């Protein structure tokens, strides 16, 4: 058995044998019994602090071993699961390994690998105990709560934020509401206090770069609290104004981007979507977020938002949509644009406000995108900006198109002619035609969108077809404009007939109608053979009506 004074090399050998037995399905039990292995692990946890850098390997191995033991006990797949169950009980009950690991949260900055492994393994033990007994470990709870309330900028707060976020994330994955409520209730006051103090302080939103890691850990915690739907989830919305300010004032660009992405997911009701799925926020929450975004936009917030050029291992490169000095970060541009568009959508549908106010926000957005290098071929056509920006991100593109359609439907009463909606940059006919052009008029790609659960294309498509059913002349007007824009750069025909067709909009109109007609035929065939994943009667009826209208002789 390894004693507290054992040499690091001998201790590593003992721990390595226990680890090999754990990961090798054919291995026999370690030479030591469960209590001896547990005490060797405790020696390993303390080896770094007692013997310096020479014992770092022993500490890292011991911490890693703890995490693997918890995983094995939680989902037993090894014939030695019972042995490691006994080992874990000794570690938790007799040796209080969680307190030993929590003490490592405050280790020096140069020991960040040890600190991270300690936070990871301590979180695994806390999660295990909470799920088994419904009780939080007092040492872990107390340490994290004190760090949040005192808010010291340093390694301990970072480790506590990361550990708390990790435990909450794993609990949300299990979809067991009771442990989630227990955790949120235990930290409700301390997290609220920390968020208020940290986000309201100017030096935190735009101060020293040393706070960047802490800021990112706090953003992660806010996202999972938002996704949890109870307790403190409204913190993202309560502090929306501070988060919006952080997008333009954070000390480092990657922090600004993280804040923008969090706000975008909150506006889309998709906080934690990558891990957990959708979450549902109340209308009051979205109202607070909308007010913060639109107030900032009115105060010229967009002009201070950075979108740094993309960099690669070979340096920077310039591609379409970017400036001459290099391509802007389109992920940042999409996040900010979608945040503002969704805010305008919520504003015009929930408040009695003038159309000019919404139009002013859109005008600011189009100017912002052009200044950041998003420039369509036709420099005067604002409707081309969103398809150009979102063309490589299907889910965001559909969200932007759906929001633009809602905004357009609220603004169209003041349109003087069929061409006027283009002035607002949200003409749904133009957006749909740009989409068809981007997918090369291929009806099979539209079918893929309809069958996909990753985008809101079905919702957008149904809403747009209902509008198109009665507004096909506006559709023809958009076709004429797109044909006129394409005329100088794409010759069509030798005898002038092609150019005449482009002027009348028949080229784009014909391709769009053929695409929709083929989609209708393919969808009807699949639906008849019961090969389509859902009932599509309403969609088929709309497609039939639209293709009939677009086929009228007097349309153009």
Secondary structure, 3 states (H helix, E strand, C coil): CCCCCCCHHHHHHHHHHHHHHHHCCCCCCCCCCHHHHHHHHHHHHHHHHHHHHHHHHHHHHHHHHHHHHHHHHHCCCCCCHHHHHHHHHHHHHHCCHHHHHHHHHHCCHHHHHHHHHHHHHHHHHHHHHHHHHCCCCHHHHHHHHHHHHHCCCCHHHHHHHHHHHHHHHHHHHHCCHHHHHHHHHHHHHHHHHHHHHHHHCHHHHHCCHHHHHHHHHHHHHHHHHHHHCCCCCCHHHHCHHHHHHHHHHCCCHHHHHHHHHHHHHHHCCCCCHHHHCCCCCCHHHHHHHHHHHHHHHHCCCHHHCCCCECEECCEECCCCCCECCECECHHHHHHHHHHHHHHHHHHHHHCCCCHHHHHHHHHHHHHHHHHCCCCCCCCCCCHHHHHHHHCCCHHHHHHHHHHHHHHHHHHHHHCCCCCHHHHHCCCHHHHHHHHHHHCCCCHHHHHHHHHCCCCCHHHHHHHHHHHHHHCHHHHHHHHHHHHHHHHCCCCCCCCCHHHHHHHHCHHHHHHHHHHHHHHHHHHHHHHHCCCCCCCCHHHHHHHHHHHHHHCCCCCC
